[in-house]
Amino acid sequence: MSAAPGRSLLRSLRAVAWSFLGIRGRGASQQDMATIKPLHVIVVGLVGALLLVVGLIVLARSVTGG
């Protein structure tokens, strides 16, 4: 029995967020690799990276007064 699509996407979001922070445990990582879809990880990772870059640009502009 497979997980619901929304649940798989939520697991992907959580896995990518922990990976961005670099504190993902080996056991949880292995479990996620078996249950989440690679496409979800790619999409969530790209969106997360885009949000990070935009956030850093906004922060830099607000600090420099630009």
BELUR-V49945 format. One record per backbone hydrogen bond with DSSP energy under -1.0 kcal/mol. CO is the residue of the C=O (numbers start at 1). NH is the residue of the N-H. E is the energy in kcal/mol with one decimal. If there is no record, write none. Layout:
{{CO & NH & E} {CO & NH & E}}
//
This chain:
{{4 & 8 & -2.3} {5 & 9 & -2.1} {6 & 10 & -2.1} {7 & 11 & -2.4} {8 & 12 & -2.2} {9 & 13 & -2.5} {10 & 14 & -2.3} {11 & 15 & -2.5} {12 & 16 & -2.6} {13 & 17 & -2.3} {14 & 18 & -2.3} {15 & 19 & -1.9} {16 & 20 & -2.4} {17 & 21 & -1.4} {18 & 22 & -1.2} {18 & 23 & -1.6} {25 & 29 & -2.1} {26 & 30 & -2.4} {27 & 31 & -1.9} {28 & 32 & -2.3} {29 & 33 & -2.1} {30 & 34 & -1.1} {32 & 36 & -2.8} {37 & 41 & -1.7} {38 & 42 & -2.4} {39 & 43 & -2.5} {40 & 44 & -2.8} {41 & 45 & -2.4} {42 & 46 & -2.5} {43 & 47 & -2.5} {44 & 48 & -2.6} {45 & 49 & -2.5} {46 & 50 & -2.3} {47 & 51 & -2.6} {48 & 52 & -2.2} {49 & 53 & -2.4} {50 & 54 & -2.6} {51 & 55 & -2.5} {52 & 56 & -2.3} {53 & 57 & -2.3} {54 & 58 & -2.5} {55 & 59 & -2.5} {56 & 60 & -2.6} {57 & 61 & -2.5} {58 & 62 & -2.2} {59 & 63 & -2.2} {60 & 64 & -2.3} {61 & 66 & -1.6}}
//
